[in-house]
Amino acid sequence: DEAGGAMTEYNFQHTALMRLPVLDTLYFAAGGGIYRFRDGNPLAATWRSKQFITPQYTKLGIGFARMSGSGNITVKVYADEVLLHTQVLLASDRTKYFRLPPYRGALKWQIEVSIAGAGVLEDIAFAHTADELKTV
């Protein structure tokens, strides 16, 4: 189901996106300026992933985040389009494992990340068990 047609949703209006493969950078145009992702001072932002659809019911039990900077990072996990869990992380913790509540499983999964302050979410992963996150 690709009706949404997007891998990422932004909470601001941009007029164009461009990827420069030589530098492996992504640029966007908004408000009369051109900006580069991961450059300059961090901005408060909200990012929502695409909706991941699994062929069978999947249970996620644990999350892992790698962060830098300072400030709060809020992670929301949606299961079958219903908010399952909200986790507030401190970017200064650098790494954090967190449990998700028991759930019967879902076919559709999506996450939303909101960043306030100078926090940077470098990596986020989810799995059924902590064992599956060993190599992350």
N, CA, C and O atoms as CSV, one atom per row, in Angstrom:
chain,resi,resn,atom,element,x,y,z
A,1,ASP,N,N,0.848,-1.183,0.000
A,1,ASP,CA,C,0.000,0.000,0.000
A,1,ASP,C,C,0.884,1.234,0.000
A,1,ASP,O,O,1.369,1.651,1.052
A,2,GLU,N,N,1.094,1.808,-1.146
A,2,GLU,CA,C,1.929,2.995,-1.280
A,2,GLU,C,C,1.092,4.234,-1.535
A,2,GLU,O,O,1.568,5.190,-2.148
A,3,ALA,N,N,-0.146,4.227,-1.074
A,3,ALA,CA,C,-1.048,5.353,-1.328
A,3,ALA,C,C,-0.481,6.663,-0.798
A,3,ALA,O,O,-0.695,7.718,-1.395
A,4,GLY,N,N,0.251,6.603,0.336
A,4,GLY,CA,C,0.861,7.812,0.874
A,4,GLY,C,C,1.927,8.354,-0.060
A,4,GLY,O,O,2.149,9.562,-0.138
A,5,GLY,N,N,2.591,7.437,-0.774
A,5,GLY,CA,C,3.555,7.836,-1.786
A,5,GLY,C,C,4.828,8.452,-1.249
A,5,GLY,O,O,5.540,9.107,-2.010
A,6,ALA,N,N,5.154,8.277,0.023
A,6,ALA,CA,C,6.343,8.933,0.560
A,6,ALA,C,C,7.051,8.031,1.559
A,6,ALA,O,O,6.421,7.248,2.270
A,7,MET,N,N,8.356,8.153,1.598
A,7,MET,CA,C,9.148,7.464,2.611
A,7,MET,C,C,9.243,8.325,3.863
A,7,MET,O,O,9.400,7.802,4.966
A,8,THR,N,N,9.149,9.637,3.697
A,8,THR,CA,C,9.329,10.575,4.793
A,8,THR,C,C,8.303,11.690,4.687
A,8,THR,O,O,8.002,12.166,3.593
A,9,GLU,N,N,7.772,12.100,5.820
A,9,GLU,CA,C,6.893,13.263,5.876
A,9,GLU,C,C,7.582,14.333,6.713
A,9,GLU,O,O,8.137,14.034,7.771
A,10,TYR,N,N,7.551,15.573,6.245
A,10,TYR,CA,C,8.173,16.680,6.966
A,10,TYR,C,C,7.103,17.563,7.580
A,10,TYR,O,O,5.967,17.598,7.106
A,11,ASN,N,N,7.471,18.279,8.639
A,11,ASN,CA,C,6.521,19.198,9.253
A,11,ASN,C,C,6.777,20.630,8.790
A,11,ASN,O,O,6.390,21.581,9.470
A,12,PHE,N,N,7.427,20.787,7.640
A,12,PHE,CA,C,7.634,22.094,7.030
A,12,PHE,C,C,7.471,21.939,5.522
A,12,PHE,O,O,7.599,20.840,4.984
A,13,GLN,N,N,7.190,23.042,4.853
A,13,GLN,CA,C,6.973,23.007,3.402
A,13,GLN,C,C,8.293,23.252,2.682
A,13,GLN,O,O,8.959,24.256,2.932
A,14,HIS,N,N,8.670,22.355,1.805
A,14,HIS,CA,C,9.840,22.583,0.971
A,14,HIS,C,C,9.408,22.509,-0.484
A,14,HIS,O,O,8.423,21.850,-0.818
A,15,THR,N,N,10.152,23.189,-1.344
A,15,THR,CA,C,9.769,23.244,-2.751
A,15,THR,C,C,10.560,22.277,-3.609
A,15,THR,O,O,10.130,21.936,-4.711
A,16,ALA,N,N,11.708,21.828,-3.125
A,16,ALA,CA,C,12.513,20.895,-3.909
A,16,ALA,C,C,13.467,20.130,-3.001
A,16,ALA,O,O,13.878,20.620,-1.949
A,17,LEU,N,N,13.809,18.917,-3.429
A,17,LEU,CA,C,14.834,18.104,-2.767
A,17,LEU,C,C,15.849,17.692,-3.825
A,17,LEU,O,O,15.486,17.444,-4.975
A,18,MET,N,N,17.118,17.620,-3.438
A,18,MET,CA,C,18.150,17.187,-4.375
A,18,MET,C,C,19.208,16.405,-3.621
A,18,MET,O,O,19.634,16.814,-2.541
A,19,ARG,N,N,19.632,15.294,-4.175
A,19,ARG,CA,C,20.720,14.509,-3.585
A,19,ARG,C,C,21.947,14.662,-4.469
A,19,ARG,O,O,21.865,14.514,-5.688
A,20,LEU,N,N,23.087,14.959,-3.848
A,20,LEU,CA,C,24.351,15.084,-4.563
A,20,LEU,C,C,25.172,13.835,-4.252
A,20,LEU,O,O,25.805,13.763,-3.198
A,21,PRO,N,N,25.172,12.846,-5.160
A,21,PRO,CA,C,25.814,11.560,-4.872
A,21,PRO,C,C,27.314,11.666,-4.581
A,21,PRO,O,O,27.835,10.894,-3.776
A,22,VAL,N,N,28.004,12.588,-5.209
A,22,VAL,CA,C,29.450,12.714,-5.014
A,22,VAL,C,C,29.787,12.995,-3.552
A,22,VAL,O,O,30.773,12.474,-3.031
A,23,LEU,N,N,28.967,13.823,-2.884
A,23,LEU,CA,C,29.194,14.166,-1.487
A,23,LEU,C,C,28.286,13.392,-0.536
A,23,LEU,O,O,28.396,13.528,0.683
A,24,ASP,N,N,27.384,12.576,-1.097
A,24,ASP,CA,C,26.400,11.836,-0.314
A,24,ASP,C,C,25.635,12.765,0.628
A,24,ASP,O,O,25.523,12.498,1.824
A,25,THR,N,N,25.117,13.850,0.077
A,25,THR,CA,C,24.368,14.832,0.862
A,25,THR,C,C,23.009,15.083,0.234
A,25,THR,O,O,22.813,14.904,-0.968
A,26,LEU,N,N,22.080,15.502,1.075
A,26,LEU,CA,C,20.721,15.803,0.639
A,26,LEU,C,C,20.447,17.274,0.923
A,26,LEU,O,O,20.704,17.757,2.026
A,27,TYR,N,N,19.930,17.980,-0.067
A,27,TYR,CA,C,19.613,19.398,0.049
A,27,TYR,C,C,18.115,19.597,-0.121
A,27,TYR,O,O,17.451,18.800,-0.783
A,28,PHE,N,N,17.580,20.661,0.476
A,28,PHE,CA,C,16.190,21.023,0.245
A,28,PHE,C,C,16.067,22.533,0.125
A,28,PHE,O,O,16.847,23.285,0.708
A,29,ALA,N,N,15.075,22.959,-0.640
A,29,ALA,CA,C,14.799,24.385,-0.809
A,29,ALA,C,C,13.512,24.716,-0.070
A,29,ALA,O,O,12.493,24.045,-0.237
A,30,ALA,N,N,13.573,25.763,0.754
A,30,ALA,CA,C,12.405,26.189,1.531
A,30,ALA,C,C,12.567,27.656,1.899
A,30,ALA,O,O,13.657,28.094,2.265
A,31,GLY,N,N,11.488,28.407,1.801
A,31,GLY,CA,C,11.493,29.797,2.237
A,31,GLY,C,C,12.531,30.669,1.558
A,31,GLY,O,O,13.058,31.587,2.185
A,32,GLY,N,N,12.838,30.414,0.305
A,32,GLY,CA,C,13.796,31.228,-0.432
A,32,GLY,C,C,15.252,30.856,-0.198
A,32,GLY,O,O,16.136,31.546,-0.706
A,33,GLY,N,N,15.539,29.795,0.548
A,33,GLY,CA,C,16.916,29.382,0.803
A,33,GLY,C,C,17.133,27.930,0.439
A,33,GLY,O,O,16.178,27.176,0.253
A,34,ILE,N,N,18.394,27.540,0.340
A,34,ILE,CA,C,18.770,26.150,0.088
A,34,ILE,C,C,19.530,25.663,1.309
A,34,ILE,O,O,20.457,26.324,1.777
A,35,TYR,N,N,19.138,24.508,1.823
A,35,TYR,CA,C,19.700,23.978,3.067
A,35,TYR,C,C,20.205,22.561,2.854
A,35,TYR,O,O,19.698,21.827,2.005
A,36,ARG,N,N,21.203,22.189,3.631
A,36,ARG,CA,C,21.764,20.846,3.563
A,36,ARG,C,C,21.426,20.103,4.850
A,36,ARG,O,O,21.610,20.629,5.948
A,37,PHE,N,N,20.929,18.871,4.705
A,37,PHE,CA,C,20.663,18.045,5.875
A,37,PHE,C,C,21.978,17.777,6.607
A,37,PHE,O,O,23.032,17.642,5.987
A,38,ARG,N,N,21.897,17.703,7.938
A,38,ARG,CA,C,23.045,17.447,8.818
A,38,ARG,C,C,24.111,18.520,8.704
A,38,ARG,O,O,25.305,18.224,8.754
A,39,ASP,N,N,23.684,19.767,8.551
A,39,ASP,CA,C,24.625,20.873,8.460
A,39,ASP,C,C,24.063,22.064,9.223
A,39,ASP,O,O,22.852,22.281,9.223
A,40,GLY,N,N,24.914,22.828,9.864
A,40,GLY,CA,C,24.459,24.016,10.581
A,40,GLY,C,C,23.907,23.674,11.948
A,40,GLY,O,O,24.075,22.557,12.436
A,41,ASN,N,N,23.255,24.629,12.554
A,41,ASN,CA,C,22.679,24.442,13.880
A,41,ASN,C,C,21.458,23.534,13.811
A,41,ASN,O,O,20.653,23.652,12.887
A,42,PRO,N,N,21.311,22.633,14.772
A,42,PRO,CA,C,20.127,21.752,14.784
A,42,PRO,C,C,18.839,22.552,14.939
A,42,PRO,O,O,18.802,23.550,15.659
A,43,LEU,N,N,17.803,22.115,14.272
A,43,LEU,CA,C,16.489,22.742,14.351
A,43,LEU,C,C,15.511,21.782,15.006
A,43,LEU,O,O,15.677,20.565,14.917
A,44,ALA,N,N,14.503,22.319,15.656
A,44,ALA,CA,C,13.420,21.473,16.148
A,44,ALA,C,C,12.721,20.888,14.921
A,44,ALA,O,O,12.400,21.611,13.978
A,45,ALA,N,N,12.493,19.600,14.940
A,45,ALA,CA,C,11.905,18.958,13.768
A,45,ALA,C,C,11.113,17.730,14.174
A,45,ALA,O,O,11.341,17.148,15.235
A,46,THR,N,N,10.182,17.345,13.317
A,46,THR,CA,C,9.426,16.107,13.481
A,46,THR,C,C,9.537,15.324,12.179
A,46,THR,O,O,9.318,15.863,11.094
A,47,TRP,N,N,9.876,14.057,12.303
A,47,TRP,CA,C,10.013,13.183,11.142
A,47,TRP,C,C,9.150,11.966,11.369
A,47,TRP,O,O,9.115,11.420,12.472
A,48,ARG,N,N,8.451,11.536,10.332
A,48,ARG,CA,C,7.628,10.329,10.408
A,48,ARG,C,C,8.068,9.389,9.292
A,48,ARG,O,O,8.165,9.776,8.128
A,49,SER,N,N,8.332,8.145,9.680
A,49,SER,CA,C,8.768,7.156,8.697
A,49,SER,C,C,7.621,6.767,7.776
A,49,SER,O,O,6.464,7.116,8.009
A,50,LYS,N,N,7.968,6.048,6.743
A,50,LYS,CA,C,6.923,5.441,5.927
A,50,LYS,C,C,6.237,4.379,6.770
A,50,LYS,O,O,6.727,4.034,7.845
A,51,GLN,N,N,5.136,3.866,6.308
A,51,GLN,CA,C,4.443,2.797,7.012
A,51,GLN,C,C,5.000,1.467,6.507
A,51,GLN,O,O,4.871,1.131,5.330
A,52,PHE,N,N,5.624,0.717,7.421
A,52,PHE,CA,C,6.188,-0.579,7.061
A,52,PHE,C,C,5.098,-1.632,7.209
A,52,PHE,O,O,4.504,-1.770,8.278
A,53,ILE,N,N,4.837,-2.368,6.146
A,53,ILE,CA,C,3.775,-3.373,6.138
A,53,ILE,C,C,4.428,-4.755,6.054
A,53,ILE,O,O,5.169,-5.053,5.118
A,54,THR,N,N,4.133,-5.592,7.059
A,54,THR,CA,C,4.727,-6.919,7.121
A,54,THR,C,C,3.723,-7.959,6.625
A,54,THR,O,O,2.515,-7.752,6.739
A,55,PRO,N,N,4.213,-9.085,6.073
A,55,PRO,CA,C,3.296,-10.100,5.536
A,55,PRO,C,C,2.562,-10.886,6.620
A,55,PRO,O,O,1.549,-11.525,6.339
A,56,GLN,N,N,3.057,-10.847,7.843
A,56,GLN,CA,C,2.387,-11.527,8.950
A,56,GLN,C,C,2.499,-10.646,10.193
A,56,GLN,O,O,3.301,-9.713,10.233
A,57,TYR,N,N,1.696,-10.947,11.191
A,57,TYR,CA,C,1.728,-10.140,12.411
A,57,TYR,C,C,3.121,-10.193,13.031
A,57,TYR,O,O,3.700,-11.262,13.222
A,58,THR,N,N,3.636,-9.009,13.337
A,58,THR,CA,C,4.976,-8.867,13.893
A,58,THR,C,C,4.882,-8.187,15.249
A,58,THR,O,O,4.120,-7.238,15.434
A,59,LYS,N,N,5.665,-8.686,16.189
A,59,LYS,CA,C,5.717,-8.077,17.519
A,59,LYS,C,C,7.073,-7.411,17.694
A,59,LYS,O,O,8.107,-8.025,17.434
A,60,LEU,N,N,7.072,-6.168,18.131
A,60,LEU,CA,C,8.292,-5.461,18.487
A,60,LEU,C,C,8.290,-5.294,19.998
A,60,LEU,O,O,7.291,-4.867,20.577
A,61,GLY,N,N,9.404,-5.629,20.637
A,61,GLY,CA,C,9.442,-5.573,22.086
A,61,GLY,C,C,10.462,-4.609,22.655
A,61,GLY,O,O,10.380,-4.240,23.826
A,62,ILE,N,N,11.436,-4.190,21.830
A,62,ILE,CA,C,12.514,-3.343,22.338
A,62,ILE,C,C,12.986,-2.381,21.260
A,62,ILE,O,O,12.950,-2.683,20.067
A,63,GLY,N,N,13.424,-1.229,21.710
A,63,GLY,CA,C,13.977,-0.228,20.803
A,63,GLY,C,C,15.362,0.179,21.260
A,63,GLY,O,O,15.708,0.029,22.432
A,64,PHE,N,N,16.149,0.690,20.337
A,64,PHE,CA,C,17.500,1.160,20.633
A,64,PHE,C,C,17.722,2.471,19.894
A,64,PHE,O,O,17.370,2.595,18.720
A,65,ALA,N,N,18.306,3.449,20.581
A,65,ALA,CA,C,18.608,4.741,19.963
A,65,ALA,C,C,20.051,5.119,20.255
A,65,ALA,O,O,20.538,4.940,21.372
A,66,ARG,N,N,20.732,5.646,19.236
A,66,ARG,CA,C,22.075,6.212,19.386
A,66,ARG,C,C,21.931,7.698,19.095
A,66,ARG,O,O,21.416,8.079,18.043
A,67,MET,N,N,22.387,8.548,20.031
A,67,MET,CA,C,22.131,9.985,19.942
A,67,MET,C,C,23.402,10.763,20.243
A,67,MET,O,O,24.389,10.214,20.733
A,68,SER,N,N,23.353,12.061,19.938
A,68,SER,CA,C,24.422,12.979,20.324
A,68,SER,C,C,23.796,14.349,20.561
A,68,SER,O,O,22.616,14.561,20.283
A,69,GLY,N,N,24.597,15.267,21.075
A,69,GLY,CA,C,24.091,16.605,21.359
A,69,GLY,C,C,23.382,16.651,22.694
A,69,GLY,O,O,23.663,15.864,23.598
A,70,SER,N,N,22.453,17.596,22.800
A,70,SER,CA,C,21.682,17.748,24.033
A,70,SER,C,C,20.245,18.091,23.671
A,70,SER,O,O,19.966,18.563,22.569
A,71,GLY,N,N,19.356,17.855,24.590
A,71,GLY,CA,C,17.943,18.105,24.335
A,71,GLY,C,C,17.144,16.820,24.402
A,71,GLY,O,O,17.689,15.744,24.652
A,72,ASN,N,N,15.859,16.943,24.177
A,72,ASN,CA,C,14.956,15.790,24.229
A,72,ASN,C,C,14.647,15.272,22.834
A,72,ASN,O,O,14.515,16.036,21.878
A,73,ILE,N,N,14.536,13.962,22.747
A,73,ILE,CA,C,14.116,13.292,21.523
A,73,ILE,C,C,12.922,12.423,21.889
A,73,ILE,O,O,13.027,11.536,22.735
A,74,THR,N,N,11.794,12.680,21.252
A,74,THR,CA,C,10.576,11.919,21.521
A,74,THR,C,C,10.328,10.955,20.370
A,74,THR,O,O,10.256,11.358,19.209
A,75,VAL,N,N,10.199,9.683,20.706
A,75,VAL,CA,C,9.947,8.637,19.718
A,75,VAL,C,C,8.551,8.083,19.957
A,75,VAL,O,O,8.232,7.648,21.064
A,76,LYS,N,N,7.719,8.100,18.921
A,76,LYS,CA,C,6.382,7.506,19.001
A,76,LYS,C,C,6.337,6.314,18.056
A,76,LYS,O,O,6.763,6.397,16.904
A,77,VAL,N,N,5.814,5.206,18.565
A,77,VAL,CA,C,5.708,3.975,17.779
A,77,VAL,C,C,4.229,3.703,17.529
A,77,VAL,O,O,3.433,3.633,18.466
A,78,TYR,N,N,3.870,3.551,16.257
A,78,TYR,CA,C,2.487,3.268,15.868
A,78,TYR,C,C,2.390,1.836,15.359
A,78,TYR,O,O,3.205,1.401,14.546
A,79,ALA,N,N,1.393,1.111,15.841
A,79,ALA,CA,C,1.114,-0.251,15.402
A,79,ALA,C,C,-0.288,-0.276,14.823
A,79,ALA,O,O,-1.251,0.071,15.507
A,80,ASP,N,N,-0.406,-0.679,13.583
A,80,ASP,CA,C,-1.695,-0.672,12.884
A,80,ASP,C,C,-2.393,0.684,13.035
A,80,ASP,O,O,-3.593,0.756,13.300
A,81,GLU,N,N,-1.614,1.752,12.858
A,81,GLU,CA,C,-2.090,3.140,12.846
A,81,GLU,C,C,-2.592,3.636,14.198
A,81,GLU,O,O,-3.275,4.658,14.261
A,82,VAL,N,N,-2.265,2.926,15.284
A,82,VAL,CA,C,-2.645,3.323,16.639
A,82,VAL,C,C,-1.363,3.563,17.427
A,82,VAL,O,O,-0.431,2.763,17.361
A,83,LEU,N,N,-1.317,4.663,18.171
A,83,LEU,CA,C,-0.138,4.947,18.976
A,83,LEU,C,C,0.040,3.856,20.024
A,83,LEU,O,O,-0.822,3.666,20.882
A,84,LEU,N,N,1.155,3.144,19.955
A,84,LEU,CA,C,1.446,2.054,20.873
A,84,LEU,C,C,2.302,2.526,22.051
A,84,LEU,O,O,2.086,2.108,23.188
A,85,HIS,N,N,3.280,3.403,21.768
A,85,HIS,CA,C,4.224,3.780,22.821
A,85,HIS,C,C,4.859,5.123,22.494
A,85,HIS,O,O,5.121,5.435,21.332
A,86,THR,N,N,5.104,5.918,23.541
A,86,THR,CA,C,5.858,7.165,23.428
A,86,THR,C,C,7.040,7.075,24.372
A,86,THR,O,O,6.873,6.785,25.556
A,87,GLN,N,N,8.231,7.321,23.855
A,87,GLN,CA,C,9.455,7.264,24.651
A,87,GLN,C,C,10.188,8.596,24.521
A,87,GLN,O,O,10.502,9.029,23.413
A,88,VAL,N,N,10.459,9.245,25.656
A,88,VAL,CA,C,11.243,10.480,25.659
A,88,VAL,C,C,12.670,10.131,26.041
A,88,VAL,O,O,12.914,9.533,27.089
A,89,LEU,N,N,13.617,10.510,25.181
A,89,LEU,CA,C,15.032,10.197,25.378
A,89,LEU,C,C,15.818,11.486,25.601
A,89,LEU,O,O,15.458,12.538,25.072
A,90,LEU,N,N,16.874,11.402,26.373
A,90,LEU,CA,C,17.802,12.518,26.541
A,90,LEU,C,C,18.982,12.275,25.613
A,90,LEU,O,O,19.676,11.266,25.735
A,91,ALA,N,N,19.209,13.192,24.691
A,91,ALA,CA,C,20.298,13.017,23.727
A,91,ALA,C,C,21.643,12.865,24.417
A,91,ALA,O,O,22.536,12.204,23.889
A,92,SER,N,N,21.800,13.468,25.590
A,92,SER,CA,C,23.070,13.387,26.317
A,92,SER,C,C,23.348,11.976,26.854
A,92,SER,O,O,24.473,11.697,27.268
A,93,ASP,N,N,22.354,11.084,26.857
A,93,ASP,CA,C,22.569,9.693,27.274
A,93,ASP,C,C,23.398,8.906,26.259
A,93,ASP,O,O,23.962,7.868,26.604
A,94,ARG,N,N,23.481,9.372,25.041
A,94,ARG,CA,C,24.241,8.789,23.929
A,94,ARG,C,C,23.642,7.494,23.383
A,94,ARG,O,O,23.400,7.403,22.180
A,95,THR,N,N,23.399,6.501,24.219
A,95,THR,CA,C,22.736,5.277,23.768
A,95,THR,C,C,21.662,4.910,24.780
A,95,THR,O,O,21.803,5.150,25.979
A,96,LYS,N,N,20.597,4.330,24.274
A,96,LYS,CA,C,19.492,3.974,25.168
A,96,LYS,C,C,18.712,2.810,24.567
A,96,LYS,O,O,18.320,2.843,23.401
A,97,TYR,N,N,18.494,1.782,25.384
A,97,TYR,CA,C,17.567,0.702,25.055
A,97,TYR,C,C,16.266,1.003,25.793
A,97,TYR,O,O,16.299,1.495,26.921
A,98,PHE,N,N,15.134,0.719,25.179
A,98,PHE,CA,C,13.859,0.925,25.863
A,98,PHE,C,C,12.863,-0.152,25.447
A,98,PHE,O,O,12.846,-0.605,24.303
A,99,ARG,N,N,12.034,-0.548,26.416
A,99,ARG,CA,C,11.035,-1.591,26.191
A,99,ARG,C,C,9.774,-1.002,25.583
A,99,ARG,O,O,9.397,0.133,25.876
A,100,LEU,N,N,9.140,-1.777,24.747
A,100,LEU,CA,C,7.814,-1.441,24.232
A,100,LEU,C,C,6.800,-2.268,25.014
A,100,LEU,O,O,7.119,-3.373,25.453
A,101,PRO,N,N,5.594,-1.760,25.196
A,101,PRO,CA,C,4.609,-2.522,25.974
A,101,PRO,C,C,4.183,-3.797,25.241
A,101,PRO,O,O,4.274,-3.875,24.016
A,102,PRO,N,N,3.724,-4.782,25.989
A,102,PRO,CA,C,3.222,-6.011,25.348
A,102,PRO,C,C,2.106,-5.670,24.368
A,102,PRO,O,O,1.276,-4.800,24.633
A,103,TYR,N,N,2.095,-6.353,23.253
A,103,TYR,CA,C,1.128,-6.078,22.195
A,103,TYR,C,C,0.905,-7.353,21.415
A,103,TYR,O,O,1.812,-8.176,21.294
A,104,ARG,N,N,-0.283,-7.524,20.889
A,104,ARG,CA,C,-0.623,-8.771,20.189
A,104,ARG,C,C,0.096,-8.920,18.856
A,104,ARG,O,O,0.110,-10.005,18.275
A,105,GLY,N,N,0.693,-7.838,18.370
A,105,GLY,CA,C,1.351,-7.852,17.065
A,105,GLY,C,C,0.591,-6.974,16.090
A,105,GLY,O,O,-0.580,-6.658,16.302
A,106,ALA,N,N,1.257,-6.589,15.037
A,106,ALA,CA,C,0.639,-5.693,14.055
A,106,ALA,C,C,1.173,-5.997,12.663
A,106,ALA,O,O,2.237,-6.596,12.505
A,107,LEU,N,N,0.422,-5.577,11.670
A,107,LEU,CA,C,0.848,-5.706,10.276
A,107,LEU,C,C,1.502,-4.422,9.768
A,107,LEU,O,O,2.338,-4.464,8.865
A,108,LYS,N,N,1.121,-3.280,10.348
A,108,LYS,CA,C,1.634,-1.985,9.903
A,108,LYS,C,C,2.376,-1.313,11.057
A,108,LYS,O,O,1.849,-1.198,12.164
A,109,TRP,N,N,3.602,-0.873,10.784
A,109,TRP,CA,C,4.428,-0.212,11.795
A,109,TRP,C,C,4.935,1.111,11.250
A,109,TRP,O,O,5.267,1.226,10.070
A,110,GLN,N,N,4.989,2.107,12.122
A,110,GLN,CA,C,5.478,3.422,11.728
A,110,GLN,C,C,6.049,4.105,12.970
A,110,GLN,O,O,5.557,3.891,14.078
A,111,ILE,N,N,7.084,4.923,12.790
A,111,ILE,CA,C,7.618,5.682,13.915
A,111,ILE,C,C,7.606,7.167,13.579
A,111,ILE,O,O,7.659,7.571,12.418
A,112,GLU,N,N,7.536,7.955,14.634
A,112,GLU,CA,C,7.610,9.411,14.516
A,112,GLU,C,C,8.651,9.887,15.520
A,112,GLU,O,O,8.642,9.470,16.678
A,113,VAL,N,N,9.543,10.758,15.073
A,113,VAL,CA,C,10.606,11.276,15.920
A,113,VAL,C,C,10.516,12.790,15.952
A,113,VAL,O,O,10.487,13.438,14.905
A,114,SER,N,N,10.471,13.360,17.157
A,114,SER,CA,C,10.481,14.811,17.336
A,114,SER,C,C,11.708,15.179,18.152
A,114,SER,O,O,12.002,14.552,19.170
A,115,ILE,N,N,12.424,16.205,17.694
A,115,ILE,CA,C,13.653,16.614,18.356
A,115,ILE,C,C,13.520,18.061,18.808
A,115,ILE,O,O,13.143,18.934,18.027
A,116,ALA,N,N,13.831,18.303,20.072
A,116,ALA,CA,C,13.823,19.654,20.627
A,116,ALA,C,C,15.201,19.927,21.212
A,116,ALA,O,O,15.764,19.070,21.893
A,117,GLY,N,N,15.744,21.093,20.959
A,117,GLY,CA,C,17.081,21.420,21.436
A,117,GLY,C,C,18.111,21.055,20.393
A,117,GLY,O,O,17.821,21.028,19.197
A,118,ALA,N,N,19.314,20.776,20.852
A,118,ALA,CA,C,20.422,20.482,19.938
A,118,ALA,C,C,20.695,18.984,19.882
A,118,ALA,O,O,21.840,18.568,19.707
A,119,GLY,N,N,19.655,18.175,20.029
A,119,GLY,CA,C,19.805,16.727,19.978
A,119,GLY,C,C,19.876,16.215,18.550
A,119,GLY,O,O,19.291,16.795,17.635
A,120,VAL,N,N,20.595,15.128,18.378
A,120,VAL,CA,C,20.716,14.473,17.075
A,120,VAL,C,C,20.443,12.988,17.275
A,120,VAL,O,O,21.088,12.343,18.103
A,121,LEU,N,N,19.501,12.448,16.531
A,121,LEU,CA,C,19.236,11.013,16.543
A,121,LEU,C,C,20.049,10.411,15.404
A,121,LEU,O,O,19.740,10.615,14.230
A,122,GLU,N,N,21.081,9.674,15.761
A,122,GLU,CA,C,21.987,9.126,14.756
A,122,GLU,C,C,21.529,7.777,14.228
A,122,GLU,O,O,21.776,7.440,13.070
A,123,ASP,N,N,20.856,7.001,15.085
A,123,ASP,CA,C,20.450,5.663,14.682
A,123,ASP,C,C,19.307,5.217,15.578
A,123,ASP,O,O,19.296,5.506,16.775
A,124,ILE,N,N,18.349,4.515,14.996
A,124,ILE,CA,C,17.257,3.948,15.789
A,124,ILE,C,C,16.905,2.595,15.193
A,124,ILE,O,O,16.869,2.430,13.973
A,125,ALA,N,N,16.645,1.630,16.065
A,125,ALA,CA,C,16.322,0.279,15.605
A,125,ALA,C,C,15.319,-0.347,16.563
A,125,ALA,O,O,15.260,0.000,17.743
A,126,PHE,N,N,14.537,-1.273,16.033
A,126,PHE,CA,C,13.547,-1.987,16.829
A,126,PHE,C,C,13.652,-3.475,16.516
A,126,PHE,O,O,14.020,-3.864,15.408
A,127,ALA,N,N,13.324,-4.296,17.503
A,127,ALA,CA,C,13.362,-5.742,17.315
A,127,ALA,C,C,12.377,-6.396,18.270
A,127,ALA,O,O,11.824,-5.746,19.156
A,128,HIS,N,N,12.169,-7.683,18.077
A,128,HIS,CA,C,11.299,-8.445,18.947
A,128,HIS,C,C,11.975,-8.702,20.295
A,128,HIS,O,O,11.342,-8.587,21.344
A,129,THR,N,N,13.260,-9.050,20.259
A,129,THR,CA,C,14.007,-9.328,21.492
A,129,THR,C,C,15.312,-8.537,21.509
A,129,THR,O,O,15.792,-8.088,20.468
A,130,ALA,N,N,15.875,-8.373,22.699
A,130,ALA,CA,C,17.138,-7.669,22.850
A,130,ALA,C,C,18.271,-8.400,22.124
A,130,ALA,O,O,19.204,-7.763,21.636
A,131,ASP,N,N,18.198,-9.722,22.052
A,131,ASP,CA,C,19.204,-10.514,21.346
A,131,ASP,C,C,19.363,-10.075,19.890
A,131,ASP,O,O,20.471,-10.069,19.354
A,132,GLU,N,N,18.261,-9.712,19.264
A,132,GLU,CA,C,18.282,-9.312,17.859
A,132,GLU,C,C,18.968,-7.979,17.648
A,132,GLU,O,O,19.315,-7.647,16.514
A,133,LEU,N,N,19.178,-7.199,18.707
A,133,LEU,CA,C,19.830,-5.895,18.576
A,133,LEU,C,C,21.320,-5.949,18.903
A,133,LEU,O,O,21.969,-4.904,18.946
A,134,LYS,N,N,21.875,-7.128,19.131
A,134,LYS,CA,C,23.291,-7.258,19.501
A,134,LYS,C,C,24.236,-6.582,18.505
A,134,LYS,O,O,25.224,-5.968,18.906
A,135,THR,N,N,23.942,-6.689,17.242
A,135,THR,CA,C,24.873,-6.199,16.214
A,135,THR,C,C,24.590,-4.759,15.803
A,135,THR,O,O,25.247,-4.242,14.898
A,136,VAL,N,N,23.646,-4.113,16.433
A,136,VAL,CA,C,23.308,-2.738,16.040
A,136,VAL,C,C,24.316,-1.782,16.627
A,136,VAL,O,O,24.215,-0.573,16.417
